[in-house]
Amino acid sequence: MRPATQVRQRWDKRRLAAAAGLALAMPAVGPAQISLRTVVDLAQQKSVQVREAEADLQKAKAQESQSVDAFVPSISFGSGLPAFPEIGFTGSLPSIWGSTAQSMVFSMPQIRYIQSARRGVKAAQAALDDAKEQAALDASAVYIELDTVDSEMEAAQEQEQYSTKLVEIEQQRSDAGVDSLSDLLQAKLTAAQLKLVRLHLETRAATLSKQLAIVTGLPVGSITPDHASIPEIPAVTADERPKTLPGIEAAEMQAQAKTLVAKGDRERTWLLPEVGFGLLYNRNTTLLNNIGSYFVTPAPGHELPANNFSSGFSIKVPIFDAGLHAKSKESAADALRAKVEVEQAQQQNDIQIATLTSSLRELDGEAEVASLKQQIANEQLKAVMTELQVGNGAGNAPGAPPQLTPSAEQRARIDERQKYEDALDAGLDLSRARLNLLRALGHMQDWLDELHQNVGLHQK
């Protein structure tokens, strides 16, 4: 790992620790704005799926090391002191201590297993990247929705204020006999409906806050979205060249790993030799035994030696093993299934891209319609305000339209805020669909990189 990367990671950890510490102290001072970048980073660290993928990566690396270590000599040491005097010929040399070393020198199947283990490490790394992207997508979707709901709640509160004024105006006009009781009841119904909308938004915001607290580990209600920290989601289409998804890459690497295992198991049934190396050393003893007398006639300088050393190569050539044949067929079936799973994952992703592309066209149109309606409602509100100030210009001439009442202003304001909320909802649906399409096309990491750059610009 490069020094610059290590320094950046240390600074990232310090920044996240500072953000977490600040958030933990927030219940005493209330919620504060936390950027989307910080929420995504915390969600990736807290995610159960990410931590499971990290454990799988560590396991894959250990399996790779284990497969390579077959060619590394293993050394053992032991001691066997006699407990009682020996009687007769025991058939083994008593030793004070001894050591052995052995390793594999050449095995074509083992080489395949090493290659398979390395593919397994790549598969685990791709699976980890995929888990991080999914955690970032989930956290971003909740964060953006909470930001939208907060804006809708502000508009709903304004609507309630306008509805309260509308009820007061209609109450006065009803008491004066200008308007009918039904107009007053309709105004009260509008106020009750707007109150229900506000309550629904508050419940929705509380649920989203709880979700953010779960995925980040921060206290509930301590996160207030910072709208400026949300980068624009690009309007990608299926016409753009998709990248390989980390999840599909992981499946491909896993399929290659199983294919190499199947190849190694098949090669074990061939007449391919396996070469091993061994080394043995023993320090013999005559303590409590006279075993030397059974091997040589004792003569000065010809006693059984105390130090004994041997080494050599072993060559094993498989001729027939029914178990190995069955194992090779099992491995081949696993490899075939893994290839089919890769094809299935790719097909599902292609279907998702097609579905999201179709939905995006509709959502884009709905967002445009909602935006135009909001603009029209805003212009109508301006027209109502102007007419209330200067009149409609027709006076009391026969056939002239009636002059607007103060109630019309409040209704126009309520309608304009409603169209604004509808536009926010349509924009939220469009943003979520674009995020999912980014993920399906393999461009999620590009947006996350832009998210990190956007934080730096925002801080400046």
C-alpha positions in Angstrom: 0.0 0.0 0.0 1.3 3.4 -0.9 2.2 5.9 1.8 -0.2 8.5 0.4 -3.0 6.0 0.5 -2.2 5.1 4.1 -2.2 8.8 5.1 -5.5 9.4 3.4 -7.1 6.3 5.1 -5.8 7.6 8.5 -7.3 11.0 7.9 -10.6 9.4 6.8 -10.7 7.3 10.0 -10.1 10.4 12.1 -12.7 12.4 10.2 -15.3 9.6 10.7 -14.4 9.3 14.3 -14.8 13.0 14.8 -18.2 12.9 13.0 -19.4 10.0 15.2 -18.2 11.7 18.3 -20.0 14.9 17.4 -23.2 13.0 16.6 -23.1 11.2 19.9 -23.0 14.6 21.7 -26.0 15.9 19.7 -28.9 14.8 21.9 -27.9 17.6 24.3 -27.8 20.3 21.6 -30.2 18.9 19.0 -29.7 17.5 15.5 -27.1 19.0 13.2 -26.4 18.8 9.5 -24.3 15.8 8.4 -23.1 15.4 4.8 -24.1 12.5 2.6 -20.5 11.5 2.3 -20.2 11.0 6.1 -23.5 9.0 6.2 -22.3 6.8 3.3 -18.9 6.1 5.0 -20.5 5.3 8.3 -23.1 3.0 6.7 -20.3 1.1 4.9 -18.5 0.6 8.1 -21.6 -0.4 10.0 -23.1 -2.6 7.4 -23.5 -6.3 8.4 -23.1 -7.4 4.8 -19.8 -5.4 4.4 -18.4 -6.9 7.6 -19.4 -10.4 6.5 -17.7 -9.7 3.1 -14.6 -8.6 4.9 -14.5 -11.8 6.9 -14.9 -13.8 3.7 -12.0 -11.9 2.2 -9.8 -12.7 5.2 -10.8 -16.4 4.9 -10.1 -16.4 1.2 -6.6 -15.0 1.8 -6.0 -17.6 4.5 -7.1 -20.4 2.1 -4.7 -19.0 -0.6 -1.8 -19.0 1.9 -2.7 -22.6 3.0 -2.7 -23.8 -0.6 0.7 -22.2 -1.2 2.2 -23.5 2.1 2.0 -27.1 0.7 5.3 -26.3 -1.0 6.8 -24.8 2.2 8.5 -27.3 4.5 6.7 -28.1 7.7 9.0 -28.8 10.6 8.2 -30.7 13.8 10.1 -31.5 16.9 9.5 -34.2 19.5 11.1 -36.1 22.4 10.6 -39.6 23.8 12.5 -40.3 27.0 12.2 -43.9 28.3 10.3 -44.3 31.6 11.4 -47.8 32.6 14.3 -50.0 31.6 13.6 -51.8 28.4 13.6 -55.6 28.1 14.3 -57.4 24.9 14.1 -56.1 21.4 11.6 -53.3 20.9 12.1 -52.7 17.2 12.5 -48.9 17.5 15.4 -46.7 18.4 14.9 -44.8 21.7 15.6 -41.1 21.1 16.0 -38.1 23.4 14.7 -35.9 20.7 14.1 -35.8 17.0 12.8 -33.6 14.2 11.3 -34.0 10.8 10.8 -31.7 7.8 8.6 -32.4 4.8 7.1 -30.6 1.9 5.7 -31.0 -1.5 8.1 -30.4 -4.4 5.9 -30.8 -7.4 2.1 -31.4 -7.9 0.2 -30.2 -10.9 -3.2 -30.5 -9.1 -1.8 -28.5 -6.2 -0.8 -25.7 -8.7 -4.4 -25.7 -9.9 -5.6 -25.4 -6.3 -3.3 -22.4 -5.8 -4.7 -20.7 -8.9 -8.2 -21.5 -7.7 -7.5 -19.9 -4.3 -6.2 -16.8 -5.9 -9.4 -16.5 -8.0 -11.2 -17.0 -4.7 -9.4 -13.9 -3.2 -10.4 -11.8 -6.2 -14.0 -13.1 -5.9 -14.1 -12.1 -2.2 -12.7 -8.7 -3.0 -15.3 -8.1 -5.7 -18.0 -9.3 -3.3 -16.7 -6.8 -0.7 -16.9 -4.0 -3.3 -20.4 -5.0 -4.2 -21.5 -5.0 -0.5 -20.0 -1.5 -0.1 -21.8 -0.2 -3.2 -25.1 -1.7 -1.9 -24.6 -0.1 1.5 -23.9 3.2 -0.1 -27.0 2.9 -2.3 -29.3 2.1 0.6 -27.9 4.9 2.8 -28.0 7.4 -0.1 -31.6 6.6 -1.0 -32.8 7.0 2.7 -30.8 10.2 3.1 -32.2 11.8 -0.1 -35.7 10.8 0.8 -35.3 12.3 4.3 -34.0 15.5 2.7 -37.1 15.6 0.4 -39.5 14.8 3.2 -38.0 17.7 5.3 -38.8 20.1 2.4 -42.3 18.7 2.1 -42.9 19.1 5.8 -42.0 22.8 5.5 -44.4 23.2 2.7 -47.1 21.3 4.7 -46.7 23.6 7.7 -47.2 26.6 5.4 -50.3 24.9 4.0 -51.7 24.5 7.5 -51.1 28.2 8.2 -53.0 29.1 5.0 -55.8 26.6 5.9 -56.1 28.2 9.3 -56.5 31.6 7.8 -59.0 30.2 5.3 -61.1 28.8 8.1 -61.1 32.1 9.9 -62.1 34.0 6.8 -64.9 31.5 6.0 -66.1 31.6 9.6 -66.4 35.4 9.4 -68.1 35.3 6.0 -70.5 32.6 7.3 -71.3 34.6 10.4 -72.0 37.6 8.2 -74.2 35.6 5.9 -72.0 36.2 2.9 -71.0 32.5 2.4 -72.9 29.4 3.1 -72.2 26.9 5.8 -71.0 24.4 3.3 -68.1 26.8 2.3 -67.1 26.9 6.0 -67.3 23.1 6.3 -65.2 22.7 3.1 -62.6 25.0 4.6 -62.5 22.9 7.8 -62.2 19.7 5.7 -59.3 21.2 3.8 -57.6 22.1 7.1 -58.2 18.6 8.5 -56.8 16.9 5.3 -53.7 19.1 5.4 -53.1 18.2 9.1 -53.4 14.6 8.2 -50.8 15.1 5.4 -48.4 16.8 7.9 -48.9 13.9 10.4 -48.1 11.4 7.6 -44.9 13.3 6.7 -43.8 13.4 10.3 -44.3 9.7 10.7 -42.4 9.1 7.4 -39.5 11.4 8.6 -39.3 9.6 11.9 -39.1 6.2 10.1 -36.4 7.5 7.8 -34.4 8.9 10.8 -34.6 5.6 12.5 -33.3 3.8 9.4 -30.4 6.2 9.1 -29.6 5.7 12.8 -29.6 1.9 12.2 -27.3 2.0 9.1 -24.9 4.6 10.6 -24.9 3.8 14.3 -25.6 7.4 15.2 -28.4 8.4 17.7 -31.9 8.6 16.3 -32.8 12.2 15.2 -29.2 13.4 15.2 -28.9 13.6 11.4 -30.2 16.5 9.5 -29.6 16.2 5.8 -27.4 18.8 4.1 -28.9 19.3 0.7 -25.8 21.0 -0.7 -23.8 17.8 0.0 -26.0 15.7 -2.5 -24.3 15.7 -5.9 -26.5 15.7 -9.0 -27.5 12.2 -10.1 -26.6 11.9 -13.8 -29.4 10.9 -16.2 -27.7 7.7 -17.4 -29.4 5.5 -20.0 -29.1 1.9 -21.1 -27.4 3.2 -24.3 -24.3 3.8 -22.3 -21.8 1.0 -22.2 -22.3 -0.9 -18.9 -19.4 -1.8 -16.7 -19.0 -5.2 -15.0 -20.8 -5.1 -11.7 -18.7 -6.2 -8.7 -21.4 -8.8 -7.8 -21.2 -10.3 -11.3 -17.4 -10.1 -11.3 -17.4 -12.0 -7.9 -19.6 -14.7 -9.5 -17.3 -15.0 -12.5 -14.2 -15.3 -10.3 -15.9 -17.9 -8.2 -16.8 -19.8 -11.3 -13.2 -19.7 -12.5 -12.1 -20.9 -9.1 -14.4 -23.9 -9.1 -13.4 -24.7 -12.7 -9.7 -24.8 -11.6 -10.6 -27.0 -8.6 -12.4 -29.4 -11.0 -9.4 -29.4 -13.3 -7.1 -30.2 -10.4 -9.3 -33.0 -9.2 -9.4 -34.4 -12.7 -5.6 -34.2 -13.0 -5.2 -36.2 -9.8 -6.7 -39.2 -11.7 -4.1 -39.0 -14.4 -0.7 -40.6 -14.3 0.9 -37.4 -13.1 3.6 -37.9 -10.5 3.6 -36.0 -7.2 7.0 -35.4 -5.8 7.7 -34.8 -2.1 10.7 -34.1 0.1 11.4 -35.4 3.6 14.1 -35.0 6.2 14.6 -36.9 9.5 17.0 -36.5 12.4 17.1 -38.5 15.7 19.3 -38.2 18.7 19.4 -41.7 20.1 20.0 -42.7 23.7 21.2 -45.8 25.6 19.5 -44.6 28.8 17.6 -47.5 30.4 18.1 -49.7 27.4 20.8 -51.8 25.6 19.3 -51.7 22.2 22.7 -51.3 20.6 23.6 -54.9 21.4 20.9 -56.1 19.0 22.3 -54.4 16.0 26.1 -54.7 16.3 28.6 -56.6 18.3 29.8 -54.0 20.8 33.3 -53.0 19.9 35.2 -49.8 20.6 34.2 -47.2 18.0 31.5 -49.3 16.5 28.6 -48.6 18.8 25.2 -47.5 17.5 25.6 -43.8 16.6 23.8 -41.2 18.7 23.1 -38.9 15.8 21.0 -40.2 12.9 20.1 -38.2 9.8 18.2 -39.2 6.6 16.6 -37.3 3.7 15.1 -38.1 0.3 12.4 -37.5 -2.3 9.2 -39.5 -2.6 7.4 -40.0 -5.9 3.8 -41.0 -6.0 2.0 -42.0 -9.3 -1.7 -42.5 -9.1 -2.9 -45.6 -10.9 -6.5 -46.0 -9.9 -8.7 -44.5 -7.2 -12.5 -44.7 -7.5 -12.9 -42.0 -4.9 -10.9 -39.5 -6.8 -12.9 -40.2 -10.0 -16.1 -39.5 -8.1 -14.6 -36.4 -6.5 -13.6 -35.0 -9.9 -17.2 -35.5 -11.2 -18.6 -33.7 -8.2 -16.1 -30.8 -8.7 -17.1 -30.6 -12.4 -20.8 -30.3 -11.5 -20.0 -27.5 -9.0 -18.1 -25.7 -11.7 -20.9 -26.0 -14.2 -23.4 -24.7 -11.7 -21.2 -21.7 -11.0 -21.1 -20.9 -14.7 -24.9 -21.1 -14.9 -25.2 -18.8 -11.9 -23.0 -16.2 -13.6 -25.3 -16.3 -16.7 -28.4 -16.0 -14.4 -26.9 -13.0 -12.6 -26.1 -11.3 -15.9 -29.6 -12.0 -17.3 -31.3 -10.6 -14.1 -29.1 -7.5 -14.3 -30.0 -7.0 -18.0 -33.7 -7.3 -17.1 -33.3 -4.8 -14.3 -31.6 -2.4 -16.7 -34.5 -2.7 -19.2 -37.1 -2.3 -16.5 -35.5 0.8 -15.0 -34.9 2.4 -18.4 -38.6 2.0 -19.2 -39.6 3.4 -15.7 -37.2 6.3 -16.0 -38.9 7.5 -19.2 -42.2 7.6 -17.4 -40.8 9.1 -14.2 -39.0 11.7 -16.2 -42.2 12.7 -17.9 -44.1 12.7 -14.6 -41.4 15.0 -13.0 -41.7 17.4 -15.9 -45.5 17.5 -15.7 -45.3 18.0 -11.9 -42.8 20.8 -12.3 -45.0 22.6 -15.0 -48.0 22.3 -12.7 -46.1 23.8 -9.9 -45.0 26.7 -12.1 -48.6 27.2 -13.3 -49.9 27.2 -9.7 -47.2 29.8 -8.9 -48.4 32.0 -11.8 -52.0 31.6 -10.8 -51.2 32.7 -7.3 -49.5 35.8 -8.6 -52.6 36.5 -10.8 -54.9 36.1 -7.8 -52.7 38.4 -5.7 -52.8 41.0 -8.4 -56.6 40.8 -8.9 -57.1 41.1 -5.2 -55.1 44.3 -5.2 -56.4 46.0 -8.3 -59.6 44.0 -9.1 -60.5 42.2 -12.3 -61.0 45.3 -14.4 -64.6 44.5 -15.2 -66.2 46.3 -12.3 -69.9 45.6 -11.6 -71.0 45.6 -15.3 -73.7 43.0 -16.2 -72.1 39.7 -17.0 -68.8 40.6 -15.4 -67.0 37.8 -13.4 -67.4 38.2 -9.7 -64.6 39.8 -7.7 -62.3 37.4 -5.9 -62.6 37.0 -2.2 -59.8 36.7 0.4 -60.5 33.0 0.5 -59.2 32.7 -3.0 -55.8 33.8 -1.9 -55.5 31.1 0.7 -56.8 28.5 -1.7 -54.3 29.6 -4.3 -51.4 29.4 -1.8 -52.5 26.0 -0.6 -52.7 24.7 -4.2 -49.3 26.2 -5.0 -47.7 24.4 -2.0 -49.4 21.2 -2.9 -48.1 21.3 -6.5 -44.6 22.0 -5.0 -44.9 18.9 -2.8 -46.0 16.8 -5.8 -43.0 18.0 -7.8 -40.7 17.0 -4.9 -42.3 13.5 -4.8 -41.8 13.1 -8.5 -38.2 14.3 -8.3 -37.6 11.8 -5.5 -39.0 8.9 -7.5 -36.8 10.0 -10.4 -33.7 10.2 -8.3 -34.2 6.7 -6.8 -34.7 5.2 -10.2 -31.5 6.9 -11.5 -29.5 5.7 -8.5 -30.7 2.1 -9.1 -29.9 2.4 -12.9 -26.4 3.7 -12.0 -25.9 0.6 -9.8 -27.2 -1.7 -12.5 -24.9 -0.2 -15.2 -21.9 -0.4 -12.9 -21.4 3.4 -12.6 -22.2 3.6 -8.8 -18.6 4.0 -7.9 -18.2 6.9 -10.3 -21.0 8.7 -8.5 -19.5 7.9 -5.1 -16.2 9.4 -6.3 -18.1 12.5 -7.3 -19.7 12.5 -3.9 -16.3 12.6 -2.3 -15.2 15.4 -4.6 -18.4 17.3 -3.9 -17.6 17.2 -0.1 -14.2 18.8 -0.7 -15.7 21.6 -2.8 -18.5 22.1 -0.2 -16.0 22.4 2.6 -14.1 25.1 0.7 
